Amino acid sequence: MKRCRLRLGTRLALGLGALALAVFAVVGTVMVRSMQDYLERRLDAQMETTQIALEQDLVRSGTLKGSAYSWFTVVYEVRDGKATPRTREDLPADDSELAAMAVQVNGHGPAYRTGYLHGDGTYRLRGCRVSEGVVLVSAAPMDDITTIVRQLVFVEVAAFALALIALVVVGQAVLRRGLQPLSDMARTAHDITSHDLTDSARLPVRAEGDDGGVEVEELRTAFNTMLEHIDTSLAARTAAEQRLRRFIADASHELRTPLTSIRGYADLFRYAAANAPEEREAHLEKLRSEAARMSVLLDDLLLLARLDAAEVETPLRVADGDLAAVAREAADAFRAAHPTHPLALTVPEEPVRLVFDPMRLRQVVDNLLTNAAVHTPAGTAVSLSVSAAPESAVLRVSDTGPGIPPADRSRIFDRFYRVDDSRTRDRGGSGLGLAVVRSLVVAHGGAVGLAGGPGSTAFTVTLPR
């Protein structure tokens, strides 16, 4: 059976009502007791004044001339712990309480007590010693006090009941209004759960408003901050999924081309379409070329995957080395492989010592130089320079080619991205060269940047020393 749960505002209002009820009970009890004590003290004072006058009459004349209306006034003679009334004219039907009061008076001071007289009701008793063995006892009815206290209790109960009802009703209304921002945030959360987040990078809802007090404002701010964080996470996830889909599509395309060539040449051999030795050698060379191309592509993909998982497996074998020496070796290899592109090398005479992986950093320089040669026409000047600073070393590769369009600069380091998107092999490679450069530089703790405009391109690699 599902248990019925009250809303927070209702529970707070009921709790406030219970607390107010307890406070009202304490306050009402204190007020009633205080009023009753006050009325009893006033009655005691009135009885004292009356008994003083009666005591004087009793001393002068030996008799009582009269007492207050509805009071009982009796003179007792106390002997051996027993009280005997002198006269029985003013005795109540039950005088046991008065006799006990007379026996209780054993000193010079008066005594007070409250007793119940059968047939007459509750009375306030006062006894005082007149002379040796003679005690004057007066009994005043407490009906008026009881009536006043009862009326006070009735008034208090009615007033407190009305105040309690008003407190609960008004308190619930105030609490409901004060908790309205929480309800708005709850509705916002429900809206989020009903929103399709599959391909969305932005949540369409926010907790708005400026009411509710400081605490609610803090909660609203934290809630909106959480939504902003979710937005950022969704955007990152969407971007990652898009990159992954693009990566898979590009990788499939890049691998399909050499595989198609290999399968075609294999079919030629299968059907003996190329029986001449020179034709077979040419076809075998094509097979080796496509296999080598596919091997390079797979090596680059494997390197990028290892760099992405660098927290688990570090793909670098670092050692202390000379960056200037790496630049000289890369320059010599570039001049031999690309004689149509004049290269200017600028390195300091002193060694530029830092800790790096020589093979991977050489791969960075080779990729940058090859990129400059492939994407510029023959005769374009290329420059390679190395400079040192106390905290870092800078390697710079620039050319005077056509440059990179501004629209492509933000994605130039993306995997499989090429400025020429025709996917031909006439110019450009697989689109992994610059992605490998950035990943290797970042793995070394450095940064790579792109500068230049129309007529120039410059890649700057900064490595910590």
JONORJO-V782899 format. One line per field, one symbol per residue. phi: phi as a letter, one per 40 degrees, with the letter a starting at -180 (. if undefined). psi: psi as a letter, one per 30 degrees, with the letter a starting at -180 (. if undefined). burial: I if it has 9 or more other C-alpha atoms within 8 Angstrom, else O. A space follows every 10 residues. Layout:
phi=???
psi=???
burial=???
This chain:
phi=.cccbccccc cccccccccc cccccccccc cccccccccc cccccccccc cccccccccc bgbccibccg cbbbbbbbbf gbbbccbbcb cccbbccccc cccccbbccc bbabbbccgb hcbcbbbbcc acgbbbbbbb cbcccccccc cccccccccc cccccccccc cccccccccd dccccccccc ccccccbcbb baccbacbhb bhgccccccc cccccccccc dccccccccc cccccccccc cccccccccc cccccccccc cfcbccdccc cccccccccc cccccccccc cccccccccc ccbccbbcac abcccccccc cccccccbcc bcbbbbbccc cbcacacdcc cccccccccc cccccbcdgc cbbbbbbbbd babbbbbbab ccgbddcccc bccccgcbcc ccgcccbgbc gbdcccdccc ccccgbabbb bhacgaaabb bbbcc
psi=kkkkklleee eeeeeeeeee eeeeeeeeee eeeeeeeeee eeeeeeeeee eeeeeeeeee fglkflllkg lkjkkkkjkh gkkkkelgeg klejgeeeee eeefjgafll kllklkjkfe aklkkkkkke ajgkkkkkjk kgeeeeeeee eeeeeeeeee eeeeeeeeee eeeeeeeege eeeeeeeeee eeffkjgegk gkkglljllg lfleeeeeee eeeeeeeeee eeeeeeeeee eeeeeeeeee eeeefeeeee eeeeeeeeee ghfjfkeeee eeeeeeeeee eeeeeeeeee eeeeeeeehf fejjgkillk ajeeeeeeee eeeeeefiff jkkkkjllek kjklkljeee eeeeeeeeee eeeegllkfk kkkklklkle flkkkkkllh aflkkeffef gfglkgkkej gfglgeklbf gfeeeeeeee eeffgakklk llakgkkkkk kkkk.
burial=OOOOOOOOII IIIIOIIOOI IOOIOOOIOO OIOOIIOOII OOIIOOIIOI IOOIIOIIIO OOOIOOIOOO IIIIIIIIOO OOIOIOOOOO IOOIIOIIII IIIOIOOOOI IOOOIIIOOO IIIIIIIIII OOOIIIIIII IIOOIOOOIO OIIOOIOOOI OOOIOIIIIO IIOOIIOIII IOOIIOOIOO IIOOOOOOOI IOIOOOIOOO OIOOOIIOOI OOIIOOIOOO IIOIIIOIOO OOOOOOIOOI IOOIIOOIIO IIOOIOOIIO OOOOOOOOII OOIOOIIOOI IOIIOOIOOI OOIIOIIOII OOOIOOOOOO IIIIOIIIOI IOOIIOOOOO IIIOIOIIOO IIIIIIIIOI IIIIIIIIII IIIIIIOOOI IIIIIIIOOO OIIIIIIIII IIIIOOOIIO OIIIIIIIOO OOOOOOOIOI IIIIIIIIII IIIOOIIIOI OIIIIIIIII IIIII
